[in-house]
Amino acid sequence: MAQKIKTAAEVVASIEEGAHIALGGFAIARNVITVVHELIRQNKRDLTISQGVAGLDTDLLVGAGLVKRLIIGGGSLDRFGPVHCINRARETGSLAFEDWTSLSLSFRYLAGALGLSFIPIKSLLASEILDLLEKGGAKGEVARMTCPFTGERYVAMTALTPDVSFVHVQVADAEGNCRIDGPRWENEEQAKAARRLIVIAEEIVPTSVIQEQPERTIIPAHRVEAVIHQPFGAHPTAVFGRYDYDAAHLKLYVEHSKRADRIGDYIRSYILETKDHAAYLEKSGGAAQMDRLKADPARGY
């Protein structure tokens, strides 16, 4: 099944404009930067993006003008500040927003992964977010309901089933069996809810290595359509146990993203003028900089 190993360019070429894409990761951790850069290079437009907590990857897609609808449970660049492109789009009304909580999005992905058409929760009942969802673009996706057994109040939410989900992982084999070390957030549910699943792996190992600790396999091979092998594929964001975030590069990005007239300069220089992720890494400091970011193998940080 080694034919599952694909390049980012090959995978992105198969993504239709207007697709609903779910992105793994969280803020500035395990972002699917490899794929996001390629989506920008291939100018895939009118996308719907869903993500538990939007980070650099989603902010880039919005800054490039490729997003039509955003389904998120918040967003941040952590210590480096807000997601300026997303916030600017919200202020100008240039794209449609569905603002959920991270928990409610996790349950919507879970419903999709389980093959359910909807799922009930209680947490939104105590939140003004429910009122905003009912009045806004998610009007047909939430409904207040009463349990037929106990009479308790719930909120029913439609399942979230993306056309394709991209998840960055530490380790995979050529068949697509994956390990995600450290925090997983809603990434497992998100991956299993999608019609198509693509993983980007820091390292490809023999299947025999995966079989040594089967309990660590978070995503099994039969769920995975393709595997993209890309070391430092989440740069400049961090990957638990592998490398830290690149603070200098993130500061550089923030300085560009603060202003609508400057984000294009970053996109042009670091994405459009680089042919692939390897070229981007070279432009971002090359092997010397990546070595500085590497985690200590023994301590993991």
Protein Blocks (a to p, Z undefined) as FASTA:
>chain_A
ZZmpccfklmmmmpcghiacddedehjgoiafklmmmmmmnopghiacddfbacfklmmm
mmnopafbdcdebdcehjnopcfklmmmmmnopaccddddfklmmmmmmmmmnopabdcd
fklmmpcklmmmmmmmmlmmgccdddfklopacddddddddfbdcdddfbdcfkopacde
hjekjmlmmmmmpmbdcdddfbdcdfklmmmmmmlmmbdfklpmbdcddehklbcbdceh
kaccdfklmmmmmmmmmpmklmmmmmmmmmmmpcblklmmmmnnpjmlmmmmpccfkloZ
Z
